[in-house]
Amino acid sequence: MSSATAPPTAQAGGTGGQQSGVQEPTPARRRRVDGEWVRRNGVYLALLVLVVINVIITPHFVSEGSLRLQLVQVAPVVIVALGMAMVIGTEGIDLSVGAVMALSAALMPLYLGYGTVGAIVVGVGIGAVTGLVAGVLIAKVGVQPIVATLGIMIGGRGLAIVIGGSIKSIDDPGLVALGTGSFLTIPYTVLVALAAVLVVGFLVRRTTYGRQVVAIGGNRRASLLAGLPVSRVLITVYVVSGLLAAVAGVILAARSQASDPTKIGLLMELSAITAVVIGGTPLSGGSVRILGTVAGALVMQLITSTLISHNIPDSMAQMIQAAVVILAVYVQIGRKGARS
């Protein structure tokens, strides 16, 4: 009499070397596990592939100057994307981050009379104010996130142009040092981005607040019934996003040593959302992937810089970025289907 599976009482070390109660995973199960692993870690694989390709085909890619340039350019995107990841984790969206950057950069030169720190505080503070307005509209008034932040995006950019007017040069030594200086060869802008990653990562992974953010994004109604402070968490998430966007605006203005409200932060909301989506944070909320977001920003930076360094038009780079975003969303849908 034959048997398709080993009996539960089979002894270890018996014929064929089978272990008690242990079944070998089927090929279909192994494929499913492998596919899920690729989906979760695809952004890191893509980053590795891009680095290898650039090492092979891009002259002087492996040099201190090239590495410094890549990190300096991606730092503002990383900072903004961290706040966007938290917002998307609550099943929201923040389209106002680019306008907040412009508003911060436009205000800061007007308050340089209070010193470098005073000007930076004003520039960052306006980000908190706009985030508070967005959060209240969403959490208290009930306005949809895309509508509330779209209004702030349009109004904020207009206000930045009214306040800032034409391009203003920034020659404050402190701000110039922030934008162009370094500590132990590491640019200050990169250090600010690293600090933001550590702080936001700690908030999301190690605090009750971070667990509340994820819970609200996963099921807002259940969070309300469980007694979580849903409105307060939503408001603070948008405040954090506004703060980080304002920090990025200060950094960009300091790096370029000029405030141009028509250019600073332009399309930054799309870059941030792209980094978050590629990094694996689902648009449906309920999860925030910090390292994935950083990797997503680096992937998009390397794609752009690789194409530019090989004389491929910027329009083609934008098309490739769009294809990458669509692919990332498709992978998310596949992951969701695999879990259901």
N, C-alpha and C positions, 0 to 999 in steps of 0.2 A: 504494500500500500504506500503510494507516494504522497508527499506533502509539498505544497507550493511555498510555504513559509516555515521557518524553524519554530518548533513549539516553544511556548514561553518558558518551559521548565528546562530547556536545554542547558547543559552545564558548560561553563567556560572551558576552553581547551579541548572540546570534543572534536569529533570528526569534521574536517573542513575548517577548523579554527574559528568557528562562529562564537560570538559572545552572547551571553544570556540576555534575551529580550531586546537585542539591538538589531535593527534592520538597516541595511545599506540604503542610502537615499537613492531614489530612482533617478534616471537621467533627466526626466522632465523637471524634477524638483531641483536638481543641481543647476539646470539651465535657468530656472526661475531665480535661484539664489544669486547666480552669477550676473543675471540681468539687473537685479535690484542693486547689487554692489556697484555695477557700472553706472547706473542712474544716480546713485548717491555720490559717487566719487568722480563722475565724468568731468566736472569742472577742473579738478586737479590733474586728471589725465590730459585734458586739453591744454592746460597751462604747461605741463611738462613737454608735450609735443611741440608747442609753439617755441619754447626755449630751445629745444634740440634743433628745430628747423632753423632758427635764427643763428644758433652757433655755427651751423653748417653754411648757410647761404648769405648771411648779413655780415659785411665787413665791420670789424671793430666792435661787434656786439658784446663780446666778452672783454670789457674794459671798465675801469672805474668811472670814466666820464659817461659812458652809455648807460650803465646801471644807475648812476646818479640822476641822469636826465629822465629815465623811465619812472623812477620812484617819485621824483619831484612832480612830474606831470600827472601821475595817477593819484597823488595824495589828496587833492580836493575832492575827486570823485569818490574815493574811499570814505572820506569823512561824511559826505552827503549821503552816500549809500547806506551807511550804518543807521542813520536816522530813518531812512526810507525802509530798511529791513524791519525795524521795529513797527513802523506804521503798517506795512503790509502784513506783518505778523498778527495784527488785530483785524485783518480783512479790510484794511483801509487803503488809501492812496494819498500821496501828497504831491500835487502838481505845482506847489508854490515855491519849492526850494530854490529854483533859479532866480525868481523875482526877489526872494529874501536875500540871496547873495548880492544882487545888484543894489538893493536897498541898504544893506549893511555897508557895502563899499562906497555908496554915495554919501552916507551920513558921516562916516569915519573922518574924512578930511576936514569936515566942518568943526570938529571938536578937538583938533590937534593942539589947540591952545591950552587944553587941560592936560597935556602930556600924552605920551604914547599909550600908557595904560588907560587913561581916561577915554581916549578915542576908541581903543579896542573894546572897552566895556560898553560904550554907547553902540558900537557896531554890532557886538554880540547881543546886547540887550534887545535891539529891535527884532532880532530873530525870535527871542523868547516871547515878545509881545505878539508878533504875527502868529506864532504857533499857538499861543493862548487863544487868540481870536478864532483860529481854525478849530481848535479843540472844543471850545464852547459851542460854536455853531453846530458841530457834529454831535457832541455828546449831550448837550442840553436842549438845543433847538430842534435837533433831528434832521439837519440838512445832510444830504448824502456827501461823503468825503470828496468825491470827484467834483461835485458842484461847488462846495465850500472852498476847496483849495484852488479850483480853476478861477473863481472870482478873485481870490487873493493874488493869484499869479498875474492876472490882467491888471488889477488895481495897484498891486505892489510895484510892478515894472513901471507903470505910468508915474507913480509917486516918486520912484527913484530917479526918473528922468527929470521930473519937475524940480526935485531937490538938488540933484547933482548937476543938471544942465549939461554943459559941454565937458569934455575930458579934463580932469584935474590931476596935475602931477603930484606925487607924494615924495617929498624929500626928507621926511622925518627920519633921523638916523635909526631910531628904534624899529620902526616899521621896515625900513630898508634891510636892516640886519635880520629881521624875522623872515623876510622873503628871500634873501640871498645868502644869509650866513649859515654856519654849520657848527656842530659840536662834535669833536673827535671825528671829523670828516663826514658826519651824518647831517644832512640839511635839517634845519629847524622845522621846515614844513613836513618832512618825513617823520620827525619825532612827534610832532603834534598829531599826525595821523595815527601813529603807533599808540600814543596815549589814548586817543579816542577808541581805538580797537580794544584796548585793554579794559577801559572803563565800561564801554557798552557790553563787551563780552562778559564782564563780571556781573553787570546788572541782569543780563538775560539768563545766564547760566547758574548764578550763585545766590540770587536773592528771591524773596517772595514776590517782589514786584515783577520780576522777569517771568515767573511762573504764572502770574496773573495775566500778563500780556498774552502769553501763549494760550492760556485757558479761554480768554475772551475771544481770541481769534478762532479758536476751535469751535466754540459754541457760546455765543453771547447770552442767549436765553438761559441756558443752564448755569452760566456764571452769575447771572442776576438772581436766579433761584437759590444758588449756593451762598448768596450774601456777599459776593465780591464787589468791591467799589468800582464798578464798570465805568461810570462817568469820570471819576477821578483819574483812573488809569488811562482812559482814552485822551483826556485833556493833556496829561503829562507826556504821553507819547508824542503828541504833535508839538508840544513845547520843546521836547528833546530834539525832534527833527528840525524845528526852526533854529534852535541854538546851534546845531551842528552845521546847518546850511550857512548861518551867519559867520561861523568860524571859517568855513571854506571861502566865503566872500572876502573876509579880512586877509586871508592868506593869498588869494589871487591878486588882490589889490596891492598887497605888499610886494609880491613877487614881480608884478609888472611895473611897480612904482607909479601907478596911475589908476584913477577911478573912472571907468567908462560904463555908466549905467545901461547903455544900450547893448553892450557886449558881454559884460561879466555875468556868468551864470546862464547864458543863453543855451537852451536845450539841455541844461544840466539835469533836469528832472528825468529826461529820457535816458541819459547815461546812467543815472542812479538806479532807475527801475530795471534797466538792462542788467546791471551788475547783480542786483538782488535776484532776478529771475534766473540768470545763468548760474548763480551760486546755489540754487536749489531751494530757496524760500518760496513756498507755493503762494500764488496770488489769492488762493482761497483762505489764507490765514492758518493759524494754529501751529506755526513753526517759525523760528528765526535762526538762520544759519549765518553766524558771524564770519567764520573763516571762509565759508563758501562765498560770501559776499565780497570779501577781500580778493579771493581768487578770481571771482567773476570780473571785478574791476581790472585786475591785472591782465586777464585774458583779452578784454576789449582794448586795453591800452596796447598790448603787444600786437594784436591784429592791425590796429591803426598804424602803429609805428612801422611795422614790417612792410605794409603796403606802401606807405609814404617813402620809406628808405629805398624801395625798388621802383620808384617813379610811377606808381599806380595812382590814378586820379582819386581825389577824395570822394567823389560821387560813387565810385566803385567800392571804396571802403565802407561807405554808408549802406550800400546794398548788401554787402557781406555781413555787416553787423545786424541788419534786419533779418537775414537768413538765420544767423546764429540765435537770435531771440526767438524766432518761430520754432526752431529746432528745440530750444530749451523748454518752451511751453509744451511742445509735443511730448518731450521726455517726461515732464511733470504729469501730463495726462496718462501716459503709460504707467507711471509709478502708482498713480491713484487707482487705475484699473487693476493693477496687480494686487493691491491690498484689499480690494473689494471682493 
